[in-house]
């Protein structure tokens, strides 16, 4: 979802708010061009630290393939769900 939003907007990076509905699954509810302080506080880490892998990859070789972008994002940014939550959605 986030990669598709990035392609649609042309933004270099963006923040997406995703809600997981019990019946519909993941839903993109908002895309932010400028990530705010609230998400940095919620993650317990500043934005710069999150962007370092993106900058390093872009310096080496920008990723243009959609599937490669998804795999890169999963590797570096995928959230770890608590066991109780992941069991409820299965």
C-alpha positions as CSV (number, residue, x, y, z in Angstrom):
1,X,0.0,0.0,0.0
2,X,2.7,2.5,1.0
3,X,4.7,1.9,-2.2
4,X,1.6,2.5,-4.3
5,X,0.9,5.7,-2.4
6,X,4.5,6.8,-3.0
7,X,4.2,6.1,-6.7
8,X,0.9,8.0,-6.9
9,X,2.2,11.0,-5.1
10,X,5.8,11.0,-6.3
11,X,7.0,11.8,-2.7
12,X,10.5,10.7,-1.8
13,X,9.2,9.3,1.5
14,X,5.9,9.4,3.2
15,X,4.1,8.2,6.3
16,X,1.0,6.1,6.0
17,X,-1.6,5.4,8.6
18,X,-2.9,1.9,8.2
19,X,-5.9,0.4,10.1
20,X,-6.5,-3.3,10.3
21,X,-10.2,-4.1,10.0
22,X,-11.3,-7.5,11.2
23,X,-13.3,-8.2,8.0
24,X,-11.6,-6.0,5.4
25,X,-8.0,-6.4,6.4
26,X,-5.5,-3.6,6.1
27,X,-6.9,-0.2,5.0
28,X,-4.8,2.9,4.2
29,X,-6.6,5.8,6.0
30,X,-4.1,8.6,5.6
31,X,-0.9,9.5,3.8
32,X,1.4,12.2,5.3
33,X,4.0,14.0,3.3
34,X,5.6,15.3,6.4
35,X,6.0,12.9,9.2
36,X,5.1,14.4,12.6
37,X,6.6,14.2,16.0
38,X,3.8,12.0,17.3
39,X,4.9,9.0,15.2
40,X,8.5,9.5,16.3
41,X,7.4,9.5,19.9
42,X,5.2,6.4,19.4
43,X,8.1,4.5,17.8
44,X,10.5,5.7,20.4
45,X,13.0,6.7,17.8
46,X,13.6,9.8,15.7
47,X,12.9,10.0,12.0
48,X,16.5,10.3,11.0
49,X,17.3,6.8,12.4
50,X,14.4,5.3,10.4
51,X,15.6,7.0,7.2
52,X,19.2,5.9,7.4
53,X,18.6,2.5,5.6
54,X,16.7,4.3,2.8
55,X,19.5,6.9,2.3
56,X,22.2,4.2,2.3
57,X,20.3,2.1,-0.2
58,X,19.6,5.1,-2.5
59,X,23.4,5.9,-2.4
60,X,24.3,2.4,-3.4
61,X,21.5,1.8,-6.0
62,X,18.1,3.3,-6.0
63,X,15.4,0.6,-6.0
64,X,12.9,1.1,-8.8
65,X,11.2,-2.3,-9.0
66,X,7.9,-2.4,-7.0
67,X,8.5,-5.9,-5.5
68,X,12.1,-4.9,-4.5
69,X,10.7,-1.8,-2.8
70,X,8.2,-3.9,-0.9
71,X,10.8,-6.4,0.2
72,X,13.2,-3.6,1.3
73,X,10.4,-2.0,3.4
74,X,9.5,-5.3,5.0
75,X,13.1,-6.0,5.9
76,X,13.7,-2.6,7.5
77,X,10.3,-1.3,8.7
78,X,7.9,-4.2,9.3
79,X,6.3,-4.0,12.7
80,X,6.4,-7.0,15.0
81,X,2.8,-7.7,16.2
82,X,2.3,-9.0,19.7
83,X,1.4,-12.8,19.7
84,X,-2.1,-12.1,21.0
85,X,-2.9,-9.7,18.2
86,X,-1.5,-11.9,15.4
87,X,-3.5,-14.9,16.7
88,X,-6.7,-13.0,16.8
89,X,-6.5,-11.9,13.1
90,X,-5.7,-15.4,11.8
